[in-house]
Amino acid sequence: MTADKLYFAQHGIAVNKNDDPERPLSKDGISQTKAIAKQLRQLDIPISAIFHSDKLRAQQTANIFSSILNPASMSELEYLSPNSDPTLIDQSFTINNALYIGHLPNLEKIVSSLVTGDAESNIIKFQNSAIIGLEKNGSHYQVDCYLTPQLIRD
């Protein structure tokens, strides 16, 4: 069984690798992620669970979303790393309204595969902290929403 709605977000803007090899979120990354999470809350978009990669910037992004959206659970998922095989994550899509926080190019491939059946079709250009919502329609998903930091006014 697969979930009817899924959400995906690229981690927030991180500091340059030369400044810190762990690449924590930058001030802009923190503020943009908070703005997106607050907008999701205002829109009453329920997030039931959050999954993130093991990288610090994804963990910090997940923590921000979690603190604002209060999901039932949050955990690390190994298949959300930048170069993971996008087909390996399919078995985790059983939780409705789950948010998956990861990296490029993996997120682009996962979403493309879910929407078109082709991981290489590149249907969306992700942005840091942006979130895309997909809704199940038959054997594939359709884009239900796409919220970027540029669309939110302070």
Secondary structure, 3 states (H helix, E strand, C coil): CCCCEEEEEECCCECCCCCCCCCCECHHHHHHHHHHHHHHHHCCCCCCEEEECCCHHHHHHHHHHHHHHCCCEEEECHHHCCCCCHHHHHHHCCCCCEEEEECCCHHHHHHHHHHHCCCCCCCCCCCECCEEEEEEECCEEEEEEEECHHHCCC
